[in-house]
Amino acid sequence: MSGMTPREIVQELDKHIIGQAAAKRAVAIALRNRWRRAQVEDESLRSEITPKNILMIGPTGVGKTEIARRLARLARAPFIKVEATKFTEVGYVGREVDSIIRDLVEMAVKMSRDEAIERVRTRAEDVAEDRILDALLPPARSSPGLDNGTVAVAPDNDGAARQRFRKLLREGKLDDKEIEIEVTSPTVGVEIMGPPGMEEMTGQLQSMFQNLGGDKKQHRTLTVADAMKMLVEEEASNLINEEDLKHEAVRRVEQDGIVFLDELDKIVGRAD
């Protein structure tokens, strides 16, 4: 959550949206109030402070959606835009209202995962670099020695040769060279369509089928550049705790989530 003042928030919004001073001021104050709510240390008291909804009225193209979207970016908050005409309370027509929050949580999980990957990217790149060097440089080999014995001979794998290859790798001079690496094969996605009201059971079945295959290793021949991207993603995923990501995503949705409901006027009856 951003600690910017309302004036600073309005200045940021002015860089992308023309006019709409009153709307910008209203959302800036609302965002600041959310930040102030987060500073309350007493959890029971904080739960009593409920953020208020904002109703923005105006014709198409005046900047309603863009204001909300830019505000979410400033706050690094999960954001989703939905059309009210596609949702109903009971779910017999269209989709269920609960799916709005479910989609918002999925978006928050992706945001949290992207941020976590950026935090561990340096470590992941170091590990991926070592794996590529292992593929580029031959392993130690055995050769006949004195007294009919064998002596392990390493081609300077951990010395000057490895450092030379590391330098060439970082300079991008080995990007077009092909190597064979062992990678984890991605889990095949299983899409299950279920009736309204059965989303939780459908999600459990989908997870069960995805876990049946497990993580499988496979050998692939790739260029160094492609191998580096794939290995960095794999190593970064290994450094991330998925359960922590899910808990963080739920917290972000509960405390910072923004839902933009569009086309409300189309489901509200006109007063005579």
C-alpha positions as CSV (number, residue, x, y, z in Angstrom):
1,M,0.0,0.0,0.0
2,S,1.4,3.4,-1.0
3,G,2.1,6.0,1.7
4,M,1.6,8.9,-0.8
5,T,-0.4,11.9,0.3
6,P,-3.6,12.8,-1.6
7,R,-1.8,15.7,-3.3
8,E,1.0,13.4,-4.5
9,I,-1.6,10.8,-5.7
10,V,-3.5,13.5,-7.7
11,Q,-0.2,14.7,-9.2
12,E,0.5,11.1,-10.4
13,L,-3.0,10.8,-11.8
14,D,-2.6,14.1,-13.6
15,K,0.2,12.6,-15.7
16,H,-2.1,10.1,-17.3
17,I,-5.7,11.5,-17.1
18,I,-6.9,14.9,-18.3
19,G,-9.4,16.8,-16.1
20,Q,-11.7,15.0,-13.6
21,A,-10.2,16.9,-10.6
22,A,-13.1,16.0,-8.3
23,A,-12.9,12.3,-9.0
24,K,-9.1,12.3,-8.6
25,R,-9.4,14.1,-5.3
26,A,-12.0,11.6,-4.1
27,V,-10.1,8.5,-4.9
28,A,-6.9,10.0,-3.6
29,I,-8.5,10.6,-0.2
30,A,-10.0,7.1,-0.2
31,L,-6.6,5.6,-0.9
32,R,-5.0,7.7,1.8
33,N,-7.7,6.5,4.3
34,R,-6.9,2.9,3.4
35,W,-3.3,3.6,4.2
36,R,-4.2,5.2,7.5
37,R,-6.4,2.2,8.3
38,A,-3.4,-0.1,7.8
39,Q,-1.4,1.9,10.3
40,V,-3.9,1.1,13.1
41,E,-2.1,-1.5,15.3
42,D,-5.2,-2.8,17.1
43,E,-6.5,-5.5,14.8
44,S,-10.0,-5.4,16.4
45,L,-10.2,-1.7,15.9
46,R,-8.8,-1.9,12.4
47,S,-11.5,-4.4,11.4
48,E,-14.2,-1.8,12.5
49,I,-12.9,0.7,10.0
50,T,-14.5,-0.2,6.7
51,P,-13.4,1.4,3.4
52,K,-16.3,3.1,1.6
53,N,-17.3,2.4,-2.0
54,I,-17.1,5.2,-4.6
55,L,-19.7,5.8,-7.2
56,M,-18.3,7.5,-10.4
57,I,-20.9,8.7,-12.8
58,G,-20.1,9.9,-16.3
59,P,-20.4,9.0,-20.0
60,T,-18.1,6.6,-21.8
61,G,-14.5,7.7,-22.3
62,V,-14.2,10.4,-19.5
63,G,-11.6,8.4,-17.6
64,K,-13.5,6.4,-14.9
65,T,-11.8,3.1,-15.5
66,E,-8.4,4.6,-16.1
67,I,-8.6,6.5,-12.8
68,A,-9.3,3.2,-10.9
69,R,-6.6,1.3,-12.9
70,R,-3.9,3.9,-12.3
71,L,-4.9,4.1,-8.6
72,A,-4.4,0.3,-8.3
73,R,-1.0,0.6,-9.9
74,L,0.0,3.3,-7.5
75,A,-1.1,1.3,-4.5
76,R,0.2,-2.0,-5.9
77,A,-3.2,-3.4,-5.2
78,P,-5.1,-6.3,-7.0
79,F,-7.5,-4.8,-9.5
80,I,-10.3,-6.3,-11.5
81,K,-12.9,-4.7,-13.8
82,V,-16.2,-6.5,-14.3
83,E,-19.4,-5.7,-16.1
84,A,-22.4,-5.8,-13.7
85,T,-24.7,-7.2,-16.4
86,K,-22.7,-10.4,-16.5
87,F,-23.3,-11.2,-12.9
88,T,-26.3,-12.1,-10.8
89,E,-26.7,-12.7,-7.1
90,V,-28.1,-16.2,-7.4
91,G,-26.1,-17.4,-10.4
92,Y,-29.0,-18.7,-12.5
93,V,-28.2,-16.1,-15.2
94,G,-24.6,-15.3,-16.0
95,R,-21.9,-15.9,-13.5
96,E,-22.0,-15.9,-9.7
97,V,-20.9,-12.8,-7.8
98,D,-18.5,-14.9,-5.8
99,S,-16.4,-15.5,-8.9
100,I,-15.5,-11.8,-8.8
101,I,-13.4,-12.2,-5.6
102,R,-12.1,-15.6,-6.8
103,D,-10.8,-13.9,-10.0
104,L,-9.3,-11.1,-7.9
105,V,-7.5,-13.6,-5.7
106,E,-6.1,-15.3,-8.8
107,M,-4.8,-12.0,-9.9
108,A,-3.3,-11.3,-6.5
109,V,-1.5,-14.6,-6.6
110,K,0.0,-13.7,-9.9
111,M,1.1,-10.3,-8.6
112,S,2.6,-11.8,-5.4
113,R,4.4,-14.5,-7.5
114,D,5.9,-11.9,-9.9
115,E,7.1,-9.8,-7.0
116,A,8.6,-12.9,-5.2
117,I,10.4,-13.9,-8.4
118,E,12.0,-10.5,-8.7
119,R,13.2,-10.7,-5.1
120,V,15.0,-14.1,-5.8
121,R,15.9,-13.4,-9.4
122,T,19.6,-12.7,-8.6
123,R,20.0,-16.0,-6.7
124,A,18.1,-17.8,-9.4
125,E,20.4,-16.3,-12.1
126,D,23.5,-17.4,-10.2
127,V,22.2,-21.0,-9.9
128,A,21.1,-21.1,-13.6
129,E,24.5,-19.7,-14.6
130,D,26.3,-22.6,-12.8
131,R,24.0,-25.2,-14.4
132,I,24.8,-23.8,-17.9
133,L,28.5,-23.8,-17.1
134,D,28.2,-27.4,-16.0
135,A,26.6,-28.2,-19.4
136,L,29.2,-26.3,-21.3
137,L,32.2,-27.7,-19.6
138,P,32.9,-31.5,-19.6
139,P,32.9,-33.4,-16.3
140,A,35.9,-34.9,-14.8
141,R,37.2,-38.0,-16.6
142,S,39.4,-40.9,-15.4
143,S,42.7,-41.8,-17.1
144,P,45.4,-44.5,-16.4
145,G,47.9,-43.5,-13.8
146,L,50.9,-45.0,-12.1
147,D,50.9,-48.6,-10.9
148,N,48.0,-49.4,-13.2
149,G,45.7,-47.2,-11.2
150,T,43.4,-44.4,-12.4
151,V,43.6,-40.7,-11.8
152,A,40.7,-38.4,-12.0
153,V,41.6,-35.6,-14.4
154,A,39.3,-32.5,-14.5
155,P,39.7,-30.2,-17.4
156,D,40.1,-27.2,-15.2
157,N,36.4,-27.1,-14.6
158,D,36.6,-25.0,-11.5
159,G,39.5,-22.9,-12.5
160,A,40.5,-20.6,-15.3
161,A,38.4,-22.3,-18.0
162,R,35.2,-22.0,-16.0
163,Q,35.9,-18.3,-15.3
164,R,36.6,-17.7,-19.0
165,F,33.3,-19.3,-19.9
166,R,31.5,-17.4,-17.2
167,K,32.8,-14.2,-18.6
168,L,31.8,-15.1,-22.2
169,L,28.4,-16.2,-20.9
170,R,27.8,-12.9,-19.1
171,E,28.9,-10.9,-22.2
172,G,26.3,-12.8,-24.3
173,K,28.9,-14.4,-26.6
174,L,27.6,-17.9,-26.0
175,D,23.9,-17.1,-26.5
176,D,23.7,-18.9,-29.9
177,K,25.6,-22.1,-28.7
178,E,23.3,-25.1,-28.2
179,I,23.5,-27.2,-25.0
180,E,21.6,-30.1,-23.5
181,I,20.0,-29.4,-20.1
182,E,17.7,-31.2,-17.8
183,V,14.6,-29.3,-16.9
184,T,11.3,-29.9,-15.1
185,S,8.5,-30.5,-17.6
186,P,5.6,-28.1,-17.1
187,T,2.4,-29.5,-15.6
188,V,-0.3,-29.9,-18.2
189,G,-3.3,-27.6,-17.4
190,V,-6.7,-29.4,-17.0
191,E,-9.7,-27.2,-17.6
192,I,-12.9,-28.5,-16.0
193,M,-16.2,-26.8,-16.7
194,G,-18.7,-27.0,-13.8
195,P,-22.2,-25.7,-13.1
196,P,-22.8,-22.5,-11.2
197,G,-22.2,-22.9,-7.4
198,M,-19.7,-25.8,-7.9
199,E,-16.6,-23.7,-8.5
200,E,-14.9,-25.0,-5.3
201,M,-15.3,-28.6,-6.1
202,T,-14.3,-28.0,-9.7
203,G,-11.1,-26.3,-8.5
204,Q,-10.3,-29.3,-6.3
205,L,-10.8,-31.7,-9.1
206,Q,-8.6,-29.6,-11.4
207,S,-5.8,-29.5,-8.8
208,M,-6.1,-33.2,-8.3
209,F,-5.7,-34.0,-12.0
210,Q,-2.8,-31.6,-12.3
211,N,-0.9,-33.3,-9.4
212,L,-1.3,-36.8,-10.9
213,G,1.5,-36.3,-13.3
214,G,3.9,-34.9,-10.8
215,D,7.2,-33.2,-11.6
216,K,9.0,-35.0,-14.5
217,K,12.5,-34.3,-15.7
218,Q,13.3,-34.2,-19.4
219,H,16.4,-33.4,-21.4
220,R,16.1,-30.6,-23.9
221,T,18.6,-29.1,-26.4
222,L,18.4,-25.3,-26.4
223,T,20.5,-22.3,-27.1
224,V,22.3,-20.8,-24.1
225,A,20.0,-17.8,-24.2
226,D,16.8,-19.9,-24.1
227,A,18.2,-22.2,-21.5
228,M,19.1,-19.3,-19.3
229,K,15.5,-18.0,-19.4
230,M,14.1,-21.4,-18.7
231,L,16.5,-22.3,-15.9
232,V,16.0,-18.9,-14.2
233,E,12.3,-19.4,-14.1
234,E,12.7,-22.9,-12.8
235,E,15.2,-22.0,-10.1
236,A,13.1,-19.0,-9.0
237,S,10.0,-21.2,-8.7
238,N,12.1,-23.5,-6.5
239,L,13.0,-20.6,-4.2
240,I,9.4,-19.5,-3.7
241,N,7.0,-20.9,-1.1
242,E,3.6,-21.3,-2.8
243,E,1.7,-21.5,0.5
244,D,3.1,-18.1,1.6
245,L,2.2,-16.7,-1.8
246,K,-1.4,-17.8,-1.4
247,H,-1.7,-16.3,2.1
248,E,-0.1,-13.1,1.0
249,A,-2.6,-12.9,-2.0
250,V,-5.6,-13.4,0.3
251,R,-4.3,-10.7,2.6
252,R,-3.8,-8.3,-0.3
253,V,-7.3,-8.9,-1.6
254,E,-8.9,-8.5,1.9
255,Q,-7.0,-5.3,2.7
256,D,-6.1,-3.6,-0.7
257,G,-8.3,-5.2,-3.4
258,I,-10.1,-2.9,-5.8
259,V,-13.2,-4.1,-7.7
260,F,-14.4,-1.8,-10.5
261,L,-18.1,-2.5,-11.4
262,D,-19.0,-1.2,-14.8
263,E,-22.5,-0.8,-16.4
264,L,-24.3,-0.5,-13.1
265,D,-26.8,1.8,-14.8
266,K,-27.9,-1.1,-17.1
267,I,-29.2,-3.2,-14.2
268,V,-30.8,-0.4,-12.2
269,G,-34.4,0.5,-12.9
270,R,-35.1,4.1,-14.0
271,A,-37.2,6.1,-11.5
272,D,-40.3,7.7,-13.1
